[in-house]
Structures are given as C-alpha cells and as structure tokens.
C-alpha cells in the first residue's frame, strides 16, 4: 500500500492528482527498511525550473553511484530524467521555508519531515523523458539540454556513439566508479 509513504512525507498521498491503483506498492514496506542505507548514492540535478504562486515545475536528472563494483547503466548511459509539476489549489503559496544553513548536505534529523510538506499543492503525474530535446522525441518529451550538460560535466568522457545518436554514453572499456554511501540530500526545510 502507498499509505506508508505518508509516514515519511506527510501529505504525499492526498497531494497526488492521480491516486495509485489498488495493490500498487511503494519501494519500502517498513520504516526501518526506509531508514536502512541503500547500496547506491543518488545524485540529482534540477533544470528547467520555474515557479509562480500557482505552479512549480522542473526537470530532475539523476544518476547513481553504487557502493560495489559492477555494471552501472545509470552512469554508463545516463538518461534518467523526469518532469515534475506541482499546482497550487489554494489561495496562498504557503509559508516560506527557514534559511538552509548548510545547502550542500542534509542533516539526518531533517530526513523525515513532521509536517505536511505539500499543503495546498497537488503533484501532477510525472512525465518520464527520453531522447534528445533537439529534435524533440516522444511528442516533445525529450531530455532537456540542461540534463545532458550536467551529465557531461559529471562524466567528461561521454561520447555520441554514432552520428545520429541522441544521447551520449561512456566509451568502450568504461569501468563504472564506486563510492562509499553518501549522505542523501535534500533534508526537508521546515516552514517559518
């Protein structure tokens, strides 16, 4: 059941515009499982961000670095990106957050918020992106240049394998990096 997500992100279930189908499960069934470290550190970047009092949107690009050696499609062929849109159904955008004293990392105590982090904002269905945005792929849902630029900044050796390739990948002989588990960010910033 998806309801346990509300234990970690209060208000999430009621913020979804499209409710999950019955029987659809979340990644974590128990709180202890949620708090247990994973075997990967997730790196994410937001691009194409825009915000008004009634809508916030952005594209999230990401990749993962595993803690153990082995094949890692996430960095071999970086292409994980999705568009997130939240729309405000209320009269106010909500309270501003407190100043983030350490924007480079989250504090362990901030990992699970204790307040409804969504308020009057509604999460629209995610749009997973694929292909290059120039030319647009999948009816215009291509990966924006901001993601591709960020992946290239993280992995300068990425190449276009063929003249018609839409996305870059690692050259032949690439060995995926490994990294000890990192502190996951963001921590949740409370309302003022």
C-alpha atoms as a printed R data frame, in Angstrom:
    type eleno elety resid chain resno      x      y       z
1   ATOM     1    CA   UNK     A     1  0.000  0.000   0.000
2   ATOM     2    CA   UNK     A     2  1.139  3.515  -0.719
3   ATOM     3    CA   UNK     A     3 -0.227  4.942   2.537
4   ATOM     4    CA   UNK     A     4  3.011  4.246   4.418
5   ATOM     5    CA   UNK     A     5  4.684  6.942   2.297
6   ATOM     6    CA   UNK     A     6  2.734  9.459   4.402
7   ATOM     7    CA   UNK     A     7  4.801  8.267   7.389
8   ATOM     8    CA   UNK     A     8  7.882  9.684   5.665
9   ATOM     9    CA   UNK     A     9  6.394 12.543   3.627
10  ATOM    10    CA   UNK     A    10  3.215 13.724   5.375
11  ATOM    11    CA   UNK     A    11  0.563 14.822   2.907
12  ATOM    12    CA   UNK     A    12  2.035 12.975  -0.090
13  ATOM    13    CA   UNK     A    13 -0.912 10.657  -0.742
14  ATOM    14    CA   UNK     A    14 -3.506 13.437  -0.636
15  ATOM    15    CA   UNK     A    15 -1.268 15.643  -2.840
16  ATOM    16    CA   UNK     A    16 -1.320 13.150  -5.719
17  ATOM    17    CA   UNK     A    17 -3.694 14.151  -8.523
18  ATOM    18    CA   UNK     A    18 -3.769 10.539  -9.764
19  ATOM    19    CA   UNK     A    19 -4.066  8.021  -6.965
20  ATOM    20    CA   UNK     A    20 -2.117  4.771  -7.388
21  ATOM    21    CA   UNK     A    21 -4.017  1.688  -8.463
22  ATOM    22    CA   UNK     A    22 -5.099 -0.672  -5.653
23  ATOM    23    CA   UNK     A    23 -2.338 -3.131  -4.865
24  ATOM    24    CA   UNK     A    24  0.394 -0.848  -6.195
25  ATOM    25    CA   UNK     A    25  3.167 -0.850  -3.629
26  ATOM    26    CA   UNK     A    26  5.913  1.529  -2.672
27  ATOM    27    CA   UNK     A    27  9.598  0.747  -2.595
28  ATOM    28    CA   UNK     A    28  9.646  0.433   1.166
29  ATOM    29    CA   UNK     A    29  7.208 -1.554   3.280
30  ATOM    30    CA   UNK     A    30  8.583 -0.753   6.726
31  ATOM    31    CA   UNK     A    31 10.047  2.406   8.236
32  ATOM    32    CA   UNK     A    32 13.188  0.500   9.263
33  ATOM    33    CA   UNK     A    33 13.661 -0.500   5.625
34  ATOM    34    CA   UNK     A    34 13.303  3.140   4.543
35  ATOM    35    CA   UNK     A    35 15.949  4.244   7.031
36  ATOM    36    CA   UNK     A    36 18.379  1.424   6.109
37  ATOM    37    CA   UNK     A    37 21.189  2.543   3.806
38  ATOM    38    CA   UNK     A    38 20.919  1.573   0.150
39  ATOM    39    CA   UNK     A    39 23.827  0.297  -1.905
40  ATOM    40    CA   UNK     A    40 23.915  3.434  -4.018
41  ATOM    41    CA   UNK     A    41 24.252  7.172  -3.691
42  ATOM    42    CA   UNK     A    42 21.786  9.111  -5.814
43  ATOM    43    CA   UNK     A    43 22.933 12.338  -7.454
44  ATOM    44    CA   UNK     A    44 20.200 14.620  -8.785
45  ATOM    45    CA   UNK     A    45 20.094 17.951 -10.578
46  ATOM    46    CA   UNK     A    46 17.107 20.184 -11.306
47  ATOM    47    CA   UNK     A    47 16.974 22.044 -14.603
48  ATOM    48    CA   UNK     A    48 14.269 23.939 -16.495
49  ATOM    49    CA   UNK     A    49 12.946 25.143 -13.132
50  ATOM    50    CA   UNK     A    50 10.135 27.669 -12.991
51  ATOM    51    CA   UNK     A    51  7.846 28.851 -10.197
52  ATOM    52    CA   UNK     A    52  4.821 31.058  -9.674
53  ATOM    53    CA   UNK     A    53  2.295 31.236  -6.833
54  ATOM    54    CA   UNK     A    54  0.184 28.667  -8.701
55  ATOM    55    CA   UNK     A    55  2.699 26.304 -10.334
56  ATOM    56    CA   UNK     A    56  6.180 24.937  -9.725
57  ATOM    57    CA   UNK     A    57  7.871 22.769 -12.329
58  ATOM    58    CA   UNK     A    58 11.266 21.372 -13.101
59  ATOM    59    CA   UNK     A    59 13.108 18.514 -14.724
60  ATOM    60    CA   UNK     A    60 15.035 16.188 -12.420
61  ATOM    61    CA   UNK     A    61 18.088 14.499 -13.941
62  ATOM    62    CA   UNK     A    62 19.861 11.849 -11.930
63  ATOM    63    CA   UNK     A    63 22.374  9.024 -11.788
64  ATOM    64    CA   UNK     A    64 23.500  6.613  -9.083
65  ATOM    65    CA   UNK     A    65 26.950  5.517  -7.974
66  ATOM    66    CA   UNK     A    66 26.994  2.032  -6.452
67  ATOM    67    CA   UNK     A    67 28.959  1.045  -3.360
68  ATOM    68    CA   UNK     A    68 30.195 -2.155  -5.042
69  ATOM    69    CA   UNK     A    69 31.874 -2.865  -8.364
70  ATOM    70    CA   UNK     A    70 29.859 -3.975 -11.358
71  ATOM    71    CA   UNK     A    71 27.925 -2.704 -14.319
72  ATOM    72    CA   UNK     A    72 26.032  0.535 -13.694
73  ATOM    73    CA   UNK     A    73 23.685  1.583 -16.505
74  ATOM    74    CA   UNK     A    74 22.963  4.791 -14.637
75  ATOM    75    CA   UNK     A    75 26.430  6.178 -15.432
76  ATOM    76    CA   UNK     A    76 27.242  4.063 -18.471
77  ATOM    77    CA   UNK     A    77 24.318  5.553 -20.367
78  ATOM    78    CA   UNK     A    78 22.935  8.471 -18.309
79  ATOM    79    CA   UNK     A    79 19.346  9.064 -19.356
80  ATOM    80    CA   UNK     A    80 17.217  9.112 -16.195
81  ATOM    81    CA   UNK     A    81 15.129 12.277 -16.270
82  ATOM    82    CA   UNK     A    82 11.557 13.180 -15.450
83  ATOM    83    CA   UNK     A    83  9.416 16.278 -15.335
84  ATOM    84    CA   UNK     A    84  7.695 17.238 -12.074
85  ATOM    85    CA   UNK     A    85  4.840 19.744 -11.888
86  ATOM    86    CA   UNK     A    86  3.033 20.863  -8.742
87  ATOM    87    CA   UNK     A    87 -0.058 23.061  -8.945
88  ATOM    88    CA   UNK     A    88 -1.423 25.108  -6.078
89  ATOM    89    CA   UNK     A    89 -5.131 24.601  -5.407
90  ATOM    90    CA   UNK     A    90 -5.196 27.044  -2.501
91  ATOM    91    CA   UNK     A    91 -5.342 30.798  -2.091
92  ATOM    92    CA   UNK     A    92 -1.759 31.113  -0.851
93  ATOM    93    CA   UNK     A    93  1.532 29.551  -1.954
94  ATOM    94    CA   UNK     A    94  2.193 28.680   1.710
95  ATOM    95    CA   UNK     A    95  4.783 29.784   4.227
96  ATOM    96    CA   UNK     A    96  8.373 30.322   3.121
97  ATOM    97    CA   UNK     A    97 10.967 27.908   4.458
98  ATOM    98    CA   UNK     A    98 13.579 28.798   7.041
99  ATOM    99    CA   UNK     A    99 17.053 29.620   5.753
100 ATOM   100    CA   UNK     A   100 19.025 26.463   4.885
101 ATOM   101    CA   UNK     A   101 22.195 26.801   6.963
102 ATOM   102    CA   UNK     A   102 24.033 24.040   5.073
103 ATOM   103    CA   UNK     A   103 22.787 23.753   1.478
104 ATOM   104    CA   UNK     A   104 25.482 21.245   0.496
105 ATOM   105    CA   UNK     A   105 24.211 18.411   2.694
106 ATOM   106    CA   UNK     A   106 21.197 17.389   4.664
107 ATOM   107    CA   UNK     A   107 21.129 16.819   8.378
108 ATOM   108    CA   UNK     A   108 19.996 13.312   9.468
109 ATOM   109    CA   UNK     A   109 17.278 14.861  11.641
110 ATOM   110    CA   UNK     A   110 15.821 16.626   8.580
111 ATOM   111    CA   UNK     A   111 15.446 13.441   6.530
112 ATOM   112    CA   UNK     A   112 11.845 12.822   7.563
113 ATOM   113    CA   UNK     A   113  9.600 15.889   7.915
114 ATOM   114    CA   UNK     A   114  6.994 16.081  10.675
115 ATOM   115    CA   UNK     A   115  4.639 18.488   8.856
116 ATOM   116    CA   UNK     A   116  2.551 18.274   5.673
117 ATOM   117    CA   UNK     A   117  5.201 19.291   3.140
118 ATOM   118    CA   UNK     A   118  2.670 19.706   0.321
119 ATOM   119    CA   UNK     A   119 -0.099 21.829   1.852
120 ATOM   120    CA   UNK     A   120 -2.429 23.013  -0.915
121 ATOM   121    CA   UNK     A   121 -0.028 21.924  -3.675
122 ATOM   122    CA   UNK     A   122 -1.015 18.982  -5.888
123 ATOM   123    CA   UNK     A   123  1.512 16.699  -7.595
124 ATOM   124    CA   UNK     A   124  0.711 16.211 -11.255
125 ATOM   125    CA   UNK     A   125  1.563 12.870 -12.894
126 ATOM   126    CA   UNK     A   126  5.307 12.555 -13.606
127 ATOM   127    CA   UNK     A   127  6.441 12.584 -17.197
128 ATOM   128    CA   UNK     A   128  9.468 10.372 -17.795
129 ATOM   129    CA   UNK     A   129 11.662 11.823 -20.507
130 ATOM   130    CA   UNK     A   130 13.659 10.053 -23.176
131 ATOM   131    CA   UNK     A   131 15.620 11.023 -26.242
132 ATOM   132    CA   UNK     A   132 17.148 14.354 -27.099
133 ATOM   133    CA   UNK     A   133 15.146 17.545 -26.904
134 ATOM   134    CA   UNK     A   134 16.675 18.675 -30.196
135 ATOM   135    CA   UNK     A   135 14.813 17.403 -32.156
136 ATOM   136    CA   UNK     A   136 12.032 16.645 -29.639
137 ATOM   137    CA   UNK     A   137 11.430 12.943 -29.060
138 ATOM   138    CA   UNK     A   138  8.214 11.247 -27.912
139 ATOM   139    CA   UNK     A   139  5.921 14.140 -28.751
140 ATOM   140    CA   UNK     A   140  8.222 16.772 -27.274
141 ATOM   141    CA   UNK     A   141  9.067 14.927 -24.056
142 ATOM   142    CA   UNK     A   142 12.775 14.785 -24.757
143 ATOM   143    CA   UNK     A   143 15.553 15.151 -22.194
144 ATOM   144    CA   UNK     A   144 16.451 18.857 -21.985
145 ATOM   145    CA   UNK     A   145 19.961 20.105 -22.756
146 ATOM   146    CA   UNK     A   146 20.391 21.055 -19.071
147 ATOM   147    CA   UNK     A   147 20.433 17.360 -18.107
148 ATOM   148    CA   UNK     A   148 22.808 16.420 -20.880
149 ATOM   149    CA   UNK     A   149 25.138 19.284 -19.974
150 ATOM   150    CA   UNK     A   150 25.099 18.227 -16.298
151 ATOM   151    CA   UNK     A   151 25.862 14.577 -17.115
152 ATOM   152    CA   UNK     A   152 28.718 15.687 -19.375
153 ATOM   153    CA   UNK     A   153 30.062 17.879 -16.569
154 ATOM   154    CA   UNK     A   154 29.998 14.864 -14.208
155 ATOM   155    CA   UNK     A   155 31.420 12.464 -16.822
156 ATOM   156    CA   UNK     A   156 33.513 14.438 -19.367
157 ATOM   157    CA   UNK     A   157 34.394 11.255 -21.293
158 ATOM   158    CA   UNK     A   158 30.798 10.749 -22.526
159 ATOM   159    CA   UNK     A   159 30.582 10.470 -26.318
160 ATOM   160    CA   UNK     A   160 27.997 10.168 -29.065
161 ATOM   161    CA   UNK     A   161 28.472  6.575 -30.238
162 ATOM   162    CA   UNK     A   162 27.110  7.266 -33.733
163 ATOM   163    CA   UNK     A   163 26.458 10.415 -35.762
164 ATOM   164    CA   UNK     A   164 22.696 10.010 -35.254
165 ATOM   165    CA   UNK     A   165 22.784  9.157 -31.527
166 ATOM   166    CA   UNK     A   166 20.554 11.394 -29.424
167 ATOM   167    CA   UNK     A   167 22.308 10.806 -26.101
168 ATOM   168    CA   UNK     A   168 25.896 10.324 -25.007
169 ATOM   169    CA   UNK     A   169 27.274  7.180 -23.398
170 ATOM   170    CA   UNK     A   170 30.584  6.068 -21.935
171 ATOM   171    CA   UNK     A   171 33.250  4.891 -24.390
172 ATOM   172    CA   UNK     A   172 34.118  1.211 -24.762
173 ATOM   173    CA   UNK     A   173 36.200 -0.087 -21.857
174 ATOM   174    CA   UNK     A   174 34.456  2.151 -19.334
175 ATOM   175    CA   UNK     A   175 34.560  0.880 -15.752
176 ATOM   176    CA   UNK     A   176 31.823  2.260 -13.518
177 ATOM   177    CA   UNK     A   177 33.060  4.179 -10.492
178 ATOM   178    CA   UNK     A   178 32.246  3.049  -6.965
179 ATOM   179    CA   UNK     A   179 31.752  5.275  -3.962
180 ATOM   180    CA   UNK     A   180 31.102  4.746  -0.268
181 ATOM   181    CA   UNK     A   181 27.499  5.524   0.538
182 ATOM   182    CA   UNK     A   182 26.998  9.276   0.668
183 ATOM   183    CA   UNK     A   183 24.668 11.338   2.815
184 ATOM   184    CA   UNK     A   184 21.474 11.743   0.848
185 ATOM   185    CA   UNK     A   185 20.142 15.237   0.336
186 ATOM   186    CA   UNK     A   186 17.883 17.130   0.488
187 ATOM   187    CA   UNK     A   187 16.939 17.401   4.077
188 ATOM   188    CA   UNK     A   188 13.496 18.928   4.454
189 ATOM   189    CA   UNK     A   189 13.494 22.625   5.323
190 ATOM   190    CA   UNK     A   190 10.692 23.476   7.743
191 ATOM   191    CA   UNK     A   191  8.238 26.315   7.258
192 ATOM   192    CA   UNK     A   192  8.916 29.599   9.020
